[in-house]
Amino acid sequence: MPATIAQLDYRAPAELAAAVEDAAAELARYDAEMATGPTPLDAILLRSESAASSQIENLTASARSIGLAELGDPSRVNASLVVANVQAMRCALELAQDLTPDTVMAMHRALLVESAPDIAGAWRAEPVWVGRSGLSPLGAEYVAPDAGRVPGLMEDLMSYARRVDQPVLAQAALSHAQFETIHPFPDGNGRTGRALLHSMLRHHRLSRHVTVPVSAGLLADVSGYHDALTDYRAGNPDTIVQLTVDATFRAISNGRVLAAQLATVRANWRAAIIARRDSAVWVAADLFLDRPVLDAVEVAQALGIAVPNAHRHLARLTEAGVLTPFSLYRRGRAWRADAVLEALDAFAARAGQRSRS
């Protein structure tokens, strides 16, 4: 029986309120930095955030596996679920102007349409609980509200999410916690709830250009994240707000390291590639900063050229040491940018350091 929050007037303690304001200002600065930097980061940050959100649910995959799954390799099960989460995140951002229950169902549909089509994009009709046995809620850590209450609770939540009189970062944290408390779906609640958080940041224009990897910040303390949700359900909202503030600062710090590493990678490529200034080979190289695993067909489509011409660019990038060719599952050959993959895996490792320790 969670409390309704549409009329909630959240007031954080003074010290926490100041931290919320500082984190929001830093988030906006980071968003502007990533939008104007020399290295395109929107797609890669979206993918990294989706991977981190999935990792919170113990769905781990290397950057290379995710790249292969994007090319259709069905053997990468976890990576395929991460790719589905990328689609859910992208849907969340595309529909950010319309924060309604239908928007949330669309995010969930994008997440599970391939892996669980029978439940994708529909409120649950059965009880759900967290912890202990999957057969009975006896001894569960948390039992979600009755399924019949879900539609009304989601209407209430999204009314709060649309309000313009709350500090945005705190509002997003509380909305996420309320969503996880409602647990409106049979599966995929965590990933959909974190996608909703990003939809709110975009809706309220705190992030306008890139996906700030907040889930990567939460990975540093997954047990603390779960404890904060428990605190929220017990009537203490400050814990989840503080955790979101801390995660935002960690995410921004980690994201800046990733941006610097990718800028170095790009500079090294520019020094190694020999081509005319107007050659499409430069553009082809930058494609691998967005997606570090590609085949010739996708390169050709992105550049608007014939596949044989794409092969010529890929050969030049291979000769320059930028790319590594390899045999692709049932699809001939593909190319990967190992330096980018290493930077992405390092980003993920930094995000999870505290959890592993």
N, C-alpha and C positions, 0 to 999 in steps of 0.2 A: 504494500500500500504506500508507494512513494508519494511525497508531497507534490502538489502542482507548483510550477515555478513561473508561469506566465507573468505574474505580477511581482515577482521577486525583486526586491531592491537591495542588491548585494553591496555591502560596504565593508571593505577589507580593513583590518587594523592598519594604522598609519604607516608602519614600516613596510608591510606587505603591499599596501597601495602604492608606495613610492617605488618598490621593486617592479610592480606591474607596469607602471608608467615608464620606467627605465627600459624594461625588456621590450615593450611595445615600440619605443623610439629606436632601440637598437635593431629590432626586426625590420622596421621601415628603412633604416639606413642600409642594412644588409641587402634588402630587396632591391634598392636602387643601385648598389654596388654591382650586384650580380647581373643586373639588366644592362649596365653600361660598360662592363669589362670586355676585354678583347676575346675572351673565350666563351662560346655559347654554353650556358649552363642550365637553361630551363628544363630541357628534356632529361638531362642526366640527373638533376636534383629531384625531379619527379620520380624517376626510376629508383633512385637511392632511398627516398622517403618511403616509397611503396615496399621496397625490400626490408627496410627497418621496421615498418608497421607489421609486416608479415613475420619478421623474426621474433617480435614480441609474442606471437602465437606459436613459437617454435617451428616456424616454416623457414628454414635457412637454405640459401642457395648462393653460390659464388656468382660474381659478375659475369664470368664466362658462361655458366649454365643458364643464367637469365638471357644472355644474348642468343644462345642456341635455342632456347624456348621461343624467343621472339621470331626466330626463323622457322619455327614449326617442328622442332625436335620433340616428339611426344615422350621420349624416355626421361625427360627432366621434370618429374612430377612436381616437386616443390617449386622449381623455377617457373613452371607453367602457372602455378597458383599466384606467384609473385607478379607475373605478367598480367594476370587477371586483376590483381590489385592495382596495377598501373592504370588499367582501364577504368576501374572504379574511381581512382583519384582524378583522372582526367575528366570523367563524367562530373565529379563533384565540383571541379573548377569551371567547367563549361556551364553548369546549371547554378552557379553561385548567386546569380541575380534573383533567383526564385527559391528562397528557403521555405519549402513546404514539405509536408509528409510525402507527397509524390516525388519530390526531389530525392529524398532519402531512399525511397523504394527503387528509383532509377539507379542510384549508386549501388545498391545491393544487387540489382539485376545485372549490372555490368560486372560485378565481382564474381557472381556464381552462375552466370548463364551457361558456361561451358561445363563446369565441374558438378553443379547440382541444379539443373534447370527446373526440377519439380518444386523447389522452394525459393527460387530466385525472384526477388522483387515483390514478395507478398509477406504480410505480417504473419507471424506464427499463429497456429491454432491449437498449440499444445503447450504444456508447462515446460519451462526450462530452468535449470539450476547450474550453479558453478561449484565444482569440486566433488570429491568422493565418487560414488558409483554413477555410471551412466544409466543404470536401470531404475534407480529410486532416488528421490531427493533427501532421504533419511541421512542426516549428518552432513548435509551440504553446507558449504561456506556461505552461499547466498542463493535464495530462491526468488526468482523474478515474479512480478505481479501476474495475476491471472490473464490469460490471453485476451479475454473479453475487454480488459481495460486498456489494451495497447493502443487502439486508434485514438481514443480520447487523450491519453497521456502524450502521444506523439503530436497531436494538434496543439496541446498546451506547450510542449517543449519548443516546437517550431515558432510559436508565437513569441516566446522569450528570445529565441535565436534571432528574430528579425528586429528586435528593439534597438533603438539608436541612443538610448540614454544610459548605457552601461559601459564600463571600461572593456574594450573589445577582447583583450587577451583573457581577462578573467571570465568574461561572458562565454567565450569559446571553451574554456576549461570546464566551467560549470555545465554548459550544454552537453559537452562530451560525457561528463560524469552522469548526468541525468539520462542520457541515451543508454549508457552501459547499465544503469540501474533498471531502466525499462526493459532492456534486452528484447527488442521487438521482433527479432528473427530467430529461427531455429539454429542458425549457424552464421558465422561471418560478422557477428556484432562488433568485435574489437576493431577489425579493419574498416568496416563501414563507419563506425563511430569516429575513428581518427580521420577518415576522409571528410566527414561532416565538419570536424574542427577546421580543416583547410578550406572548406567551402565557406565557412563563416569568416575566416581571415580575409578571403578574397571578396566576399560580399561587402564587408565593412571597410574594404580598401586598406587594410593594414599591410597586406601583401598584394602587389599589383602585377608583378612580372614573373616571379619564380616561386617554387614550392619550398618554403623554409623547412628543413628536415627535422621537425619537432619530434617525430617518432624516434629518430636517431638519438636525440637527446634523452628521451624516455628510456632507451635501451640501457643507459648507464645504471639505471636502478629500477629494474622491472618489478622486484618485490615491493619497493617503495611505491611504485605506481599502483599496484594492486591494493596495498595498504591505504593509499590515498582514496581509492574508490570506496573502500570499506568505511573510511572515516566520513566520506560524503554521505553515505547511506545512514550513518549514525547521527547525522546532523551537524557535522563539522566541514564546511565547504572550504576552509582556508587551506587545508593540506593539499588538495588537488590544484588549487590556484598557485601555491608556492612551488609545487612540483613542476607545473607547466612553465612557470617563470624560469626555474633552474634549467629545465630541458631546453628552453628557447635559447638561453645563453650558451649552453653546451653545444647545441646544434649549430649556432652561428659560428662559434669558434671552430668547430670541426669542418663546417662548410667552407670557411675561409681558407683553411689548410688545403682542402680539396681543390679549391679554385686556384690557389698558388701552384699546386703540383701540376694541374692541367695546363696552366699558363706556361710552365717550364717545359712540359711535354710538347706543347705547340711550338714554342720557340726552338726547341731541338729539331723538330720536324722541319721548320722553315729553314734552318741552317743546313739540313741534310738533303732537302729536295732541290733539284736543279731543273728549273722550268721557267718559261716566260712569265712575266707578271700577269698576263691575261689568260694564262692556261687554266683550264678547268681542274687540273690536278690539285691545285690549292684548295678548291672547294671540295673536291673529293676527299682530301685529307681531313678537312674539318667535319665532314659527315661522321667520321669515326670518333670524334669527341662527343657527339650526341649519342651515337649507337656504336659501341666498339666492336661489334660483330655484325658483318653484313655480307651479302653475296652480290654478284655482279648485277643481277636483275634489279635489286633494290637500289644499288648505286646508280644504275642507268635511269631508273624512274625518278630518283631524287634530283638528278642533274638534267633530266629531259633530253637524254642522248640515247643512241643505240647501244645495245649490250656489247658489241665488239669494241666500241670506243671506251666503254667503261672498263673492259678488260685491259686496254692499253694503259689507262690511268692507274689501275690497280697494280699492273706489272711495274710501273715506274715507282710507285710507292713501296712496293716490295723490294725493289733494287736499292732504294734509299734507306731501307731498314725501318720504315715506318710501320709496315704491315707484315703479318705472317700468314701465308696461305695454309689451309688445312682441308681435309676431306670432310664434307658435311653429310650428316645422316640423310641418306636417300636423295640428296639434292646436289650431288657433284661436289663443287668446291666453294669455299667461303674464305673470308679474310678477317683477321682480328688484329686489333691494336693492343698489343700486350702491355705497353706502358700505361694506357688508359685503364685497362682491366686491373693492373696492379694498384693504381691510385684508388680505384673504387673499392677494391678489397681492403685496402689500408683504411679507407674511410669507415667501412663497416667494422673493422677490427677496433678502431679507436672508439666507435660508438658503444661497443659492447664490453669495453675493458673492465669497467667496474663490476658489471654483472658476472663476468668470468672470474674475477678475483674474489 
